Amino acid sequence: TVALMDERKTLIETVKSDEKKVEYLSKTVKLEQARVMEVTEKLIEESKKLLKLKSEMETKVETLTVEKGELSTKLAYETDKAEDLNFRISQMKKKLDGFEQADNLPVRNSVLSDLGRMPDPNRKEDNKVKELSFEIERLKNRLKQLEVVEGDLMKTEDQYDVLEKKFMTEQE
């Protein structure tokens, strides 16, 4: 009977020890489940944040793509305008050269014909006077033409500067 009592006591202690182990393991499992839930919630939140950021980035990329297209169009337009202005400038320069040549021929021809009609002794002095008169007339005509062209060029340059500033501000 003592052996039974000892055995019973040992069994009771074993049962109590096992119950404590079960209780400890249950608490540990609950703590681990709580941690897993917490980590899962954080992962869900991070996933939501990442999806939101992805959506925002896609929107920004679309916006930037559209803006790039608009800027490319504006750049092409401004380039065409600049080419047009450069073309107009070259036309004005050609026009100026044409004016110079056209103005020089009649004056020179009249001077040469006047020189041919003069007698020999006075011819040298008169030739110099005529040449100087011709040169003065030519320079006056040239000055007038240059003033006209300068005015046109300044207007064109101002237009170009305005367009360039506008383009730079739009690009920013």
Buried (B, 14 or more C-beta within 10 A) or exposed (E): EEEEEEEEEEEEEEEEEEEEEEEEEEEEEEEEEEEEEEEEEEEEEEEEEEEEEEEEEEEEEEEEEEEEEEEEEBEEEBEEBBEEBEEBBEEBEEBBEEBBEEBBEEBBEEBEEBBEEBEEEEBEEBBEEBEEBBEEBBEEBBEEBBEBBEEBBEEBEEEBEEBEEEBEEEEE
